[in-house]
């Protein structure tokens, strides 16, 4: 029987993105695998602290309680061995996280078959190399998770995910035009082509699946416990193409903020984002101090990599 995951969101998350393993990682890097293994075994019963992706994962798993069939699956993807991974498994139980699928590769690198084999829609990791492999493969959305905000408090039981627009939800075509031709040319082109849908970016399929998930929940879409926001540097007159593209994709987005290049941090705090995805480090350096954030890298062949 074929596996049908059309209405199931599958998130692959590394152990370092889900839990705060920075101290342990320093032991591994500075003292080696033997010291790391010894430390993990000695602290096996001590729960790990939440990492940057923890609150997103915890809240999004709770959506399964609202439906008859599971609509969210989370897969732990770790380079630990099963032995050193025991502390993480104990931590899952401690936080009552309903995660039943996992991959312990024992130090072996991530590869495309692993992502494909677990049917991943979104991959979250602190390893830039692993994320770049996934982005280059085009198999799914992927982001490098930034360090945990120092004083972040998640006070909302709902799921709140925020996205940048160009080079994240939409292709990098418009971003490239702005970088190479300037703001006036960018606005002129976007206004002239506002009725033409923007091309899909690396997170477009994820956005569409999230919209499908919203339709599976019992509440009216306006009152959904899964809320989606777009927080973009675009502003009038380039804003209409974004809204019209979403309409043609058949995607419902709860909130959109056109900032015209102004800082995003306070808007994201107002929205209450549990994760924010952006392609530009200059934005993320500010937001990651306050909001869990993930950088969406450009494809290795992208001309934007050379420009930036």
C-alpha positions in Angstrom: 0.0 0.0 0.0 1.3 3.4 -1.0 2.2 5.8 1.8 -0.1 8.9 1.7 1.5 11.9 3.4 -0.3 14.6 1.4 -2.0 15.9 4.5 0.8 15.2 6.9 3.6 17.7 7.7 6.9 15.9 8.3 9.6 17.9 10.1 13.2 16.6 10.4 15.0 18.3 13.3 18.6 17.8 14.5 19.2 17.1 18.2 21.2 20.4 18.5 18.3 22.4 17.0 15.7 20.8 19.3 17.8 20.8 22.5 20.6 23.1 23.8 23.6 20.9 23.3 26.2 23.7 22.9 28.2 22.7 26.0 28.2 19.1 24.9 29.3 20.1 21.4 32.2 22.1 22.8 33.3 19.0 24.7 33.2 17.0 21.5 35.1 19.6 19.5 37.8 20.3 22.1 38.2 16.9 23.9 37.0 14.4 21.3 34.4 11.7 21.0 35.5 9.6 24.0 35.1 12.6 26.4 31.8 13.4 24.8 30.5 9.8 25.1 31.6 9.7 28.8 29.9 13.0 29.5 26.6 12.0 27.9 26.6 8.7 29.7 27.3 10.3 33.1 24.4 12.8 32.5 22.0 10.4 30.8 19.2 11.0 33.2 19.6 14.8 33.2 17.1 16.4 30.8 18.6 18.6 28.1 17.5 22.3 28.0 15.2 23.4 25.2 16.9 24.6 22.0 15.9 27.2 19.4 13.4 24.9 17.6 11.9 23.4 20.8 8.9 25.6 21.3 7.9 25.3 17.6 8.2 21.5 17.7 6.3 21.2 21.0 3.4 23.5 19.9 3.1 22.0 16.4 3.0 18.4 17.8 0.0 19.5 19.9 -2.0 20.0 16.7 -2.3 16.2 16.5 -4.6 16.3 19.5 -7.2 18.3 17.5 -7.7 15.9 14.7 -8.7 12.2 14.2 -5.6 11.4 12.1 -2.0 12.6 12.7 -1.2 15.6 10.7 2.2 16.3 12.2 5.2 13.9 12.3 8.6 14.9 13.7 11.8 12.9 13.0 14.9 13.4 15.1 18.0 13.4 12.8 21.1 13.1 14.9 24.8 12.2 14.2 24.9 10.7 17.7 25.2 6.9 18.1 22.3 5.1 19.7 24.3 5.0 22.9 25.1 8.7 23.2 21.6 9.5 21.9 20.0 7.9 25.0 20.1 11.2 26.9 18.1 12.8 24.1 15.5 10.0 24.2 15.1 10.5 27.9 14.7 14.2 27.3 11.9 13.5 24.8 10.0 11.6 27.5 10.7 14.3 30.1 9.1 17.0 27.9 6.3 14.6 26.8 7.2 15.1 23.1 5.3 12.6 20.9 8.2 11.8 18.6 8.5 8.1 17.6 10.8 8.3 14.5 14.5 9.0 14.6 17.8 8.5 12.8 21.1 8.0 14.7 23.9 8.0 12.1 26.9 7.5 14.4 28.8 10.4 12.9 28.0 9.6 9.3 27.1 12.8 7.3 23.6 13.6 6.1 22.7 12.6 2.6 19.7 13.1 0.2 18.5 9.5 0.6 18.0 10.0 4.4 15.9 13.1 3.8 14.0 11.4 1.0 13.6 8.2 3.0 11.9 10.0 5.9 9.7 12.1 3.5 10.9 15.3 5.1 9.0 18.5 4.3 11.1 20.8 6.6 14.7 20.2 7.8 16.0 22.2 10.8 19.6 21.9 11.8 22.5 23.9 13.3 24.9 22.4 10.8 25.3 24.7 7.8 26.8 22.0 5.6 23.8 19.7 6.1 21.3 22.4 5.4 23.2 23.5 2.3 23.0 19.9 1.0 19.3 19.8 1.4 18.8 23.2 -0.2 20.9 22.2 -3.2 19.0 18.9 -3.6 15.7 20.7 -3.8 14.0 17.9 -1.8 12.5 20.1 0.9 12.6 23.4 2.8 15.7 23.7 5.1 17.1 26.3 7.4 20.2 26.7 9.7 18.9 27.3 13.2 20.5 30.3 14.9 21.5 30.3 18.6 18.7 30.4 21.1 17.4 33.8 22.1 18.6 34.7 25.6 15.2 35.7 27.2 12.7 34.2 24.8 9.4 33.3 26.5 6.8 31.3 24.6 3.4 32.3 26.0 1.1 31.1 23.3 -0.2 27.5 22.8 -0.9 28.3 19.1 1.7 27.6 16.4 3.1 30.8 14.9 5.4 30.7 12.0 6.8 33.7 10.2 8.5 33.9 6.8 10.4 36.4 4.7 9.1 36.6 1.1 11.7 36.8 -1.6 14.3 34.0 -1.8 12.3 32.1 0.9 8.6 31.7 -0.1 9.2 33.1 -3.5 12.1 32.7 -5.9 15.2 34.9 -5.6 14.4 36.4 -9.0 13.0 39.7 -7.6 15.7 39.9 -4.9 18.4 39.5 -7.6 16.8 42.3 -9.6 16.8 44.6 -6.6 20.4 43.8 -5.9 21.6 44.3 -9.5 19.3 47.0 -10.9 18.2 49.0 -7.9 15.0 49.8 -6.0 13.3 51.8 -8.8 13.7 49.0 -11.4 12.5 46.5 -8.8 9.3 48.4 -8.1 8.7 49.2 -11.7 9.0 45.5 -12.7 6.8 44.2 -9.8 4.1 46.8 -10.5 4.1 45.9 -14.2 3.9 42.2 -13.5 1.6 42.2 -10.4 -0.9 39.9 -12.1 1.8 37.3 -12.8 2.4 34.9 -9.9 5.9 35.0 -8.4 7.9 31.8 -9.0 8.1 29.4 -6.1 11.0 29.6 -3.7 12.5 26.9 -1.4 9.8 27.2 1.2 6.8 27.4 -1.2 5.8 23.8 -0.9 6.1 24.0 2.9 3.7 27.0 2.9 1.2 25.2 0.8 1.3 22.2 3.1 0.8 24.4 6.1 -2.2 25.9 4.4 -3.5 22.3 3.8 -2.9 21.5 7.5 -5.0 24.6 8.5 -7.9 23.2 6.5 -7.7 19.9 8.4 -8.2 21.6 11.8 -11.7 21.8 13.2 -11.7 25.6 13.8 -12.6 28.1 11.1 -9.4 29.1 9.2 -9.6 32.6 10.7 -9.5 31.1 14.2 -6.9 28.4 13.4 -4.4 27.5 16.1 -1.8 27.4 13.3 -1.1 31.0 12.3 1.2 32.0 9.4 2.7 35.5 8.8 4.8 37.0 6.1 7.2 39.7 7.3 8.9 41.3 4.3 11.0 44.3 3.3 8.7 44.8 0.3 6.3 47.8 0.4 3.9 49.5 -2.1 3.8 49.3 -5.1 5.5 45.8 -5.0 3.1 44.5 -2.3 0.2 43.6 -4.6 2.1 40.9 -6.4 2.7 39.0 -3.2 -1.0 39.0 -2.2 -2.1 38.0 -5.7 0.4 35.2 -5.9 -0.9 33.7 -2.6 -4.4 33.9 -4.0 -3.4 32.1 -7.1 -1.6 29.4 -5.1 -4.8 28.9 -3.0 -2.9 29.7 0.2 -4.4 31.5 3.2 -1.9 33.6 5.2 -3.2 35.1 8.5 -0.9 38.2 8.6 1.3 40.1 6.2 3.6 42.9 7.1 5.2 45.1 4.4 8.0 47.0 6.1 9.8 48.8 3.3 13.2 47.8 4.7 12.5 48.8 8.3 13.7 46.4 11.1 11.6 43.2 11.6 12.2 42.3 15.2 9.4 44.2 16.9 6.9 43.1 14.3 7.9 39.5 14.9 7.6 39.9 18.7 4.1 41.4 18.2 3.1 38.4 16.1 4.6 36.1 18.7 6.6 34.0 16.2 8.0 30.7 17.5 10.3 30.7 14.4 11.2 33.2 11.7 12.8 32.2 8.4 14.8 34.7 6.4 17.6 34.5 3.8 19.6 37.5 4.9 22.0 37.4 7.8 21.7 41.1 8.4 18.1 40.7 9.4 18.7 37.5 11.4 21.5 39.0 13.5 18.9 41.2 15.1 15.9 38.9 15.2 17.7 35.9 16.6 18.5 37.8 19.8 14.7 37.9 20.5 13.0 35.3 18.3 14.0 31.8 17.3 15.3 32.2 13.8 16.5 30.2 10.9 18.6 31.2 7.9 17.5 29.9 4.5 20.7 29.6 2.4 20.9 30.3 -1.3 21.5 27.4 -3.7 25.2 26.9 -4.2 24.7 27.9 -7.9 22.8 31.1 -7.1 24.3 34.4 -8.3 23.2 36.0 -5.0 25.9 34.1 -3.2 28.6 36.0 -5.1 26.8 39.4 -4.8 26.4 39.1 -1.0 
